Every structure is written in C-alpha cells, then in structure tokens.
Amino acid sequence: MLPECQLFGTLGCHLCEFAEAEIMPLVEHGLLVELVDITDPVDLTEAYGLRIPVLRRVDTGAELDWPFDTQQVVAFLR
C-alpha cells in the first residue's frame, strides 16, 4: 500500500505543475496526494516558500525537494 502524501506548492508555480505531472502516473495507480497551498497559513510560507514544490510523506514526515522525477518518487515511497 502506498503512503499518503502532501505536495506543498502554490497556484501559478510552474515547478509545482511539473511536480504534479511527475506524480500523476502514481496517483492513477492509487497514490493519495493532498495538494497543500503554502500561502496560508504563514508558517507554511516561511517553511516552504523557497523550496516548493516539496513532496511530504504523511506517515514519516520525510520530504522530497524538487527537482524529482517519477523514479525518485517511487524510491522515496518505499
């Protein structure tokens, strides 16, 4: 079973769109990903503002910073 994840980003972020495209094949195979907009609350903006997009595992809190490809995401999820 694939762990639930969060993808931290914001609207209008072209890198975030690229990250979504990389994980979409995994979503189509059952990966649950919550898209989290970092613009509110402020603490997310401070933590992730210069790092987005960031994929975070809900179960362990481990984070994968951009740039990543689908194969790196698969390895991250193991």
Backbone as a printed PyTorch tensor [residue, N CA C, xyz], in Angstrom:
tensor([[[  0.8440,  -1.1850,   0.0000],
         [  0.0000,   0.0000,   0.0000],
         [  0.8870,   1.2460,   0.0000]],

        [[  0.5370,   2.1880,  -0.8350],
         [  1.3020,   3.4230,  -0.9480],
         [  0.9590,   4.3770,   0.1950]],

        [[  1.9550,   5.0620,   0.7500],
         [  1.6800,   6.0110,   1.8270],
         [  0.9790,   7.2580,   1.2900]],

        [[  0.1860,   7.8790,   2.1370],
         [ -0.4470,   9.1490,   1.7730],
         [  0.6140,  10.2410,   1.7920]],

        [[  0.4850,  11.1850,   0.8450],
         [  1.4690,  12.2620,   0.7340],
         [  0.7840,  13.6160,   0.6270]],

        [[  1.5820,  14.6390,   0.8150],
         [  1.1700,  16.0220,   0.5960],
         [  2.1590,  16.6410,  -0.3730]],

        [[  1.6450,  17.4370,  -1.2970],
         [  2.5070,  18.1770,  -2.2060],
         [  2.3460,  19.6500,  -1.8730]],

        [[  3.4040,  20.2400,  -1.3150],
         [  3.3860,  21.6470,  -0.9540],
         [  3.7420,  22.4840,  -2.1740]],

        [[  2.9210,  23.4810,  -2.4490],
         [  3.1440,  24.3700,  -3.5860],
         [  2.1990,  25.5470,  -3.5030]],

        [[  1.9820,  26.1990,  -4.6380],
         [  1.0490,  27.3150,  -4.6960],
         [  0.5880,  27.5040,  -6.1350]],

        [[ -0.5070,  28.1960,  -6.3000],
         [ -1.0300,  28.4670,  -7.6300],
         [ -0.0580,  29.3380,  -8.4090]],

        [[  0.0600,  29.0680,  -9.6960],
         [  0.9250,  29.8600, -10.5480],
         [  2.3850,  29.4600, -10.4990]],

        [[  2.7090,  28.4150,  -9.7800],
         [  4.0840,  27.9300,  -9.6700],
         [  4.3070,  26.8880, -10.7640]],

        [[  5.1060,  27.2410, -11.7820],
         [  5.3020,  26.3090, -12.8880],
         [  6.0640,  25.0600, -12.4570]],

        [[  6.9490,  25.1680, -11.4920],
         [  7.6410,  23.9860, -10.9910],
         [  6.6800,  23.0460, -10.2790]],

        [[  5.6890,  23.6170,  -9.6000],
         [  4.6750,  22.8050,  -8.9300],
         [  3.8630,  22.0200,  -9.9650]],

        [[  3.5860,  22.6550, -11.0820],
         [  2.8670,  21.9710, -12.1600],
         [  3.7050,  20.8210, -12.7150]],

        [[  5.0070,  21.0270, -12.8580],
         [  5.8940,  19.9460, -13.3070],
         [  5.8950,  18.7960, -12.2980]],

        [[  5.9340,  19.1320, -11.0060],
         [  5.9290,  18.1050,  -9.9580],
         [  4.6320,  17.3040,  -9.9980]],

        [[  3.5090,  17.9860, -10.1660],
         [  2.2370,  17.2860, -10.2750],
         [  2.2430,  16.3160, -11.4460]],

        [[  2.8080,  16.7400, -12.5650],
         [  2.8830,  15.8790, -13.7430],
         [  3.7440,  14.6480, -13.4750]],

        [[  4.8000,  14.7890, -12.7020],
         [  5.6700,  13.6550, -12.3750],
         [  4.9730,  12.6290, -11.4890]],

        [[  4.1260,  13.0960, -10.5630],
         [  3.4800,  12.1520,  -9.6450],
         [  2.1360,  11.6450, -10.1570]],

        [[  1.5940,  12.2530, -11.2130],
         [  0.2870,  11.8540, -11.7180],
         [  0.2050,  10.3700, -12.0830]],

        [[  1.2120,   9.7750, -12.7350],
         [  1.1040,   8.3340, -13.0080],
         [  0.9530,   7.4990, -11.7370]],

        [[  1.5510,   7.9490, -10.6430],
         [  1.4240,   7.2250,  -9.3830],
         [  0.0500,   7.4340,  -8.7620]],

        [[ -0.5030,   8.6230,  -8.9330],
         [ -1.8690,   8.8980,  -8.4490],
         [ -2.8560,   8.0000,  -9.1860]],

        [[ -2.6320,   7.8280, -10.4730],
         [ -3.5030,   6.9600, -11.2680],
         [ -3.4190,   5.5080, -10.8210]],

        [[ -2.3550,   5.1460, -10.0820],
         [ -2.1920,   3.7920,  -9.5590],
         [ -2.4520,   3.7100,  -8.0550]],

        [[ -3.1190,   4.7210,  -7.4990],
         [ -3.5680,   4.6330,  -6.1160],
         [ -2.8750,   5.5020,  -5.0920]],

        [[ -1.8640,   6.2620,  -5.4880],
         [ -1.2080,   7.1520,  -4.5320],
         [ -2.1560,   8.2980,  -4.1740]],

        [[ -2.3310,   8.5250,  -2.8890],
         [ -3.1540,   9.6390,  -2.4240],
         [ -2.2550,  10.8300,  -2.1370]],

        [[ -2.5260,  11.9360,  -2.8150],
         [ -1.7160,  13.1440,  -2.6450],
         [ -2.6490,  14.3200,  -2.3890]],

        [[ -2.4340,  14.9830,  -1.2580],
         [ -3.1600,  16.2060,  -0.9340],
         [ -2.3170,  17.3810,  -1.4120]],

        [[ -2.9140,  18.2530,  -2.2070],
         [ -2.2280,  19.4640,  -2.6480],
         [ -2.3980,  20.5140,  -1.5600]],

        [[ -1.2940,  21.0210,  -1.0320],
         [ -1.3170,  21.9800,   0.0690],
         [ -0.7540,  23.3020,  -0.4320]],

        [[ -1.5850,  24.3450,  -0.3910],
         [ -1.1500,  25.6830,  -0.7920],
         [ -0.4280,  26.3340,   0.3800]],

        [[  0.8030,  26.7320,   0.1560],
         [  1.6340,  27.2590,   1.2500],
         [  1.3630,  28.7190,   1.5750]],

        [[  0.4920,  29.3760,   0.8200],
         [  0.2860,  30.7980,   1.0660],
         [ -0.5110,  31.0800,   2.3310]],

        [[ -1.1900,  30.0940,   2.8620],
         [ -1.9380,  30.2810,   4.1040],
         [ -1.9970,  28.9450,   4.8120]],

        [[ -1.4960,  28.7820,   5.9710],
         [ -1.0430,  29.7850,   6.9280],
         [  0.3930,  30.2580,   6.6690]],

        [[  0.7380,  31.3310,   7.3330],
         [  2.0240,  31.9840,   7.1390],
         [  3.1910,  31.0530,   7.4680]],

        [[  3.0240,  30.1850,   8.4520],
         [  4.1450,  29.3060,   8.8180],
         [  4.5380,  28.3800,   7.6680]],

        [[  3.5870,  27.9810,   6.8400],
         [  3.9280,  27.1690,   5.6660],
         [  4.6910,  27.9950,   4.6410]],

        [[  4.3160,  29.2600,   4.4820],
         [  5.0300,  30.1390,   3.5590],
         [  6.4750,  30.2960,   4.0050]],

        [[  6.6800,  30.4750,   5.2920],
         [  8.0330,  30.6360,   5.8190],
         [  8.8480,  29.3530,   5.6680]],

        [[  8.2240,  28.2060,   5.8860],
         [  8.9390,  26.9320,   5.8420],
         [  9.2310,  26.4700,   4.4170]],

        [[  8.2960,  26.7260,   3.4960],
         [  8.4070,  26.1470,   2.1630],
         [  8.5210,  27.1600,   1.0280]],

        [[  8.4480,  28.4280,   1.3230],
         [  8.4070,  29.4540,   0.2920],
         [  9.5290,  29.4040,  -0.7250]],

        [[ 10.7270,  29.0530,  -0.2990],
         [ 11.8700,  28.9970,  -1.2150],
         [ 12.1720,  27.5770,  -1.6830]],

        [[ 11.3790,  26.5940,  -1.2200],
         [ 11.6880,  25.1910,  -1.5170],
         [ 10.6750,  24.5240,  -2.4430]],

        [[  9.5230,  25.1230,  -2.6520],
         [  8.4610,  24.4250,  -3.3710],
         [  8.8470,  24.1220,  -4.8020]],

        [[  8.3230,  23.0270,  -5.3100],
         [  7.4210,  22.0570,  -4.6840],
         [  8.1780,  21.0570,  -3.8040]],

        [[  7.4940,  20.5940,  -2.7650],
         [  8.0420,  19.6050,  -1.8450],
         [  6.9890,  18.5180,  -1.6470]],

        [[  7.3940,  17.2730,  -1.8250],
         [  6.5200,  16.1310,  -1.5700],
         [  6.8440,  15.6030,  -0.1800]],

        [[  5.8110,  15.4470,   0.6510],
         [  5.9880,  15.0240,   2.0460],
         [  5.1600,  13.7840,   2.3110]],

        [[  5.7730,  12.7830,   2.9290],
         [  5.0440,  11.5880,   3.3690],
         [  4.3390,  11.9070,   4.6750]],

        [[  3.0580,  11.6080,   4.7500],
         [  2.2930,  11.8760,   5.9670],
         [  2.7270,  10.9380,   7.0880]],

        [[  3.0280,   9.6760,   6.7640],
         [  3.3470,   8.6870,   7.7930],
         [  4.6720,   8.9410,   8.4970]],

        [[  5.6810,   9.3820,   7.7730],
         [  7.0070,   9.5510,   8.3760],
         [  7.4490,  11.0080,   8.4720]],

        [[  6.8140,  11.8870,   7.7130],
         [  7.2320,  13.2810,   7.6780],
         [  8.4360,  13.5200,   6.7740]],

        [[  8.9230,  12.4640,   6.1110],
         [ 10.0580,  12.6120,   5.1960],
         [  9.6560,  13.4960,   4.0250]],

        [[ 10.5980,  14.2990,   3.5380],
         [ 10.3170,  15.2460,   2.4600],
         [ 11.2760,  15.0340,   1.2940]],

        [[ 10.7350,  15.2100,   0.1010],
         [ 11.4990,  15.1280,  -1.1330],
         [ 11.3780,  16.4740,  -1.8280]],

        [[ 12.4940,  17.1870,  -1.9160],
         [ 12.5100,  18.5020,  -2.5450],
         [ 12.6410,  18.3820,  -4.0570]],

        [[ 12.1030,  19.3400,  -4.7510],
         [ 12.2480,  19.4540,  -6.1930],
         [ 13.6980,  19.7850,  -6.5040]],

        [[ 14.2980,  19.2870,  -7.5500],
         [ 13.6890,  18.5360,  -8.6330],
         [ 13.6650,  17.0350,  -8.3400]],

        [[ 12.5920,  16.3820,  -8.7890],
         [ 12.4920,  14.9280,  -8.7040],
         [ 11.7320,  14.4210,  -9.9170]],

        [[ 11.9970,  13.1430, -10.2370],
         [ 11.2550,  12.5140, -11.3240],
         [ 10.4450,  11.3600, -10.7420]],

        [[  9.6750,  10.7170, -11.5780],
         [  8.7780,   9.6620, -11.1070],
         [  9.5540,   8.5350, -10.4350]],

        [[ 10.7000,   8.1610, -10.9810],
         [ 11.5010,   7.0800, -10.3800],
         [ 12.0080,   7.4610,  -8.9930]],

        [[ 12.3870,   8.7090,  -8.8100],
         [ 12.8230,   9.1630,  -7.4890],
         [ 11.6630,   9.1500,  -6.5010]],

        [[ 10.4810,   9.4860,  -6.9660],
         [  9.3010,   9.4410,  -6.0980],
         [  9.0130,   8.0080,  -5.6880]],

        [[  9.0980,   7.0710,  -6.6300],
         [  8.8750,   5.6600,  -6.3140],
         [  9.8580,   5.2130,  -5.2380]],

        [[ 11.1210,   5.5380,  -5.3760],
         [ 12.1160,   5.1740,  -4.3710],
         [ 11.8100,   5.8360,  -3.0290]],

        [[ 11.3690,   7.0760,  -3.0490],
         [ 11.0130,   7.8270,  -1.8400],
         [  9.8570,   7.1580,  -1.0960]],

        [[  8.9410,   6.5610,  -1.8230],
         [  7.7580,   5.9580,  -1.2250],
         [  8.0250,   4.5800,  -0.6260]],

        [[  9.1520,   3.9720,  -0.9350],
         [  9.4620,   2.6260,  -0.4090],
         [  9.8450,   2.6540,   1.0290]]])
